[in-house]
Amino acid sequence: MYTLEPHGRGIAADLLNLEMARARQRVNRAKLALESAEEMLDDDCGVAVNLTLCGRIRAEQRRVIEARERLTKIDPRH
């Protein structure tokens, strides 16, 4: 049967690939934000700034975990 999609791929496959790419991008962005916050913590900025950064690091750690969970739901191999 002839379809307009290249190589017999359907729209569903394209949407899955797009969603996986977006999930991988969320993971990478969350990791970068976490690394940035951890690097800032290494600087000597004072107690108040360090406490704020610790809260930010915990939030970024949660974002990484949530992004990985979303990616795993889409593609269990990750």
TIDRENMAR-299492 format. One record per residue (C-alpha): x, y, z; residue in three letters; chain. Coordinates in nm, 4 decimals, decimal comma. Layout:
% residues N
xx	yy	zz	r	c
X	Y	Z	ala	A
...
% end
This chain:
% residues 78
xx	yy	zz	r	c
0,0000	0,0000	0,0000	met	A
0,1303	0,3443	-0,0902	tyr	A
0,1488	0,6070	0,1842	thr	A
0,2680	0,9627	0,1741	leu	A
0,5004	0,9075	0,4702	glu	A
0,8653	0,8352	0,3825	pro	A
0,9846	0,4788	0,4311	his	A
0,6430	0,3638	0,5470	gly	A
0,6638	0,5498	0,8787	arg	A
0,3406	0,6854	1,0076	gly	A
0,2552	1,0026	1,1857	ile	A
0,2415	0,8139	1,5164	ala	A
0,6073	0,7136	1,4804	ala	A
0,7046	1,0706	1,4015	asp	A
0,5148	1,1975	1,7061	leu	A
0,6836	0,9373	1,9261	leu	A
1,0261	1,0429	1,7972	asn	A
0,9412	1,4073	1,8622	leu	A
0,8213	1,3345	2,2156	glu	A
1,1357	1,1305	2,2890	met	A
1,3544	1,4145	2,1618	ala	A
1,1684	1,6626	2,3814	arg	A
1,2039	1,4324	2,6842	ala	A
1,5788	1,3919	2,6236	arg	A
1,6066	1,7688	2,5927	gln	A
1,4266	1,8161	2,9274	arg	A
1,6702	1,5747	3,0925	val	A
1,9716	1,7533	2,9462	asn	A
1,8445	2,0986	3,0446	arg	A
1,7705	1,9838	3,3988	ala	A
2,1194	1,8323	3,4271	lys	A
2,2808	2,1553	3,3045	leu	A
2,0809	2,3629	3,5518	ala	A
2,1805	2,1277	3,8332	leu	A
2,5484	2,1443	3,7366	glu	A
2,5313	2,5239	3,7220	ser	A
2,3788	2,5461	4,0692	ala	A
2,6385	2,3047	4,2097	glu	A
2,9233	2,5103	4,0584	glu	A
2,7809	2,8273	4,2118	met	A
2,7698	2,6530	4,5500	leu	A
3,1448	2,5943	4,5267	asp	A
3,2025	2,9716	4,5188	asp	A
3,2329	3,1427	4,8544	asp	A
2,9144	3,3520	4,8503	cys	A
2,8041	3,3451	5,2101	gly	A
2,5561	3,1456	5,4138	val	A
2,2348	3,3013	5,2812	ala	A
2,3315	3,2465	4,9176	val	A
2,4468	2,8910	4,9920	asn	A
2,1146	2,8089	5,1600	leu	A
1,9299	2,9418	4,8566	thr	A
2,1519	2,7413	4,6253	leu	A
2,0902	2,4247	4,8284	cys	A
1,7170	2,4727	4,7771	gly	A
1,7741	2,5290	4,4068	arg	A
1,9914	2,2175	4,3830	ile	A
1,7208	2,0057	4,5459	arg	A
1,4639	2,1454	4,3031	ala	A
1,6924	2,0759	4,0058	glu	A
1,7556	1,7219	4,1300	gln	A
1,3786	1,6648	4,1336	arg	A
1,3529	1,8056	3,7797	arg	A
1,6201	1,5621	3,6581	val	A
1,4393	1,2686	3,8196	ile	A
1,1011	1,3731	3,6802	glu	A
1,2429	1,4268	3,3315	ala	A
1,4097	1,0854	3,3366	arg	A
1,0843	0,9242	3,4516	glu	A
0,8971	1,0859	3,1611	arg	A
1,1582	0,9624	2,9174	leu	A
1,1380	0,6121	3,0646	thr	A
0,7612	0,6098	3,0227	lys	A
0,8010	0,6979	2,6560	ile	A
1,0890	0,4579	2,5903	asp	A
1,1645	0,2019	2,8653	pro	A
1,5149	0,1427	2,7238	arg	A
1,6321	0,4767	2,8687	his	A
% end
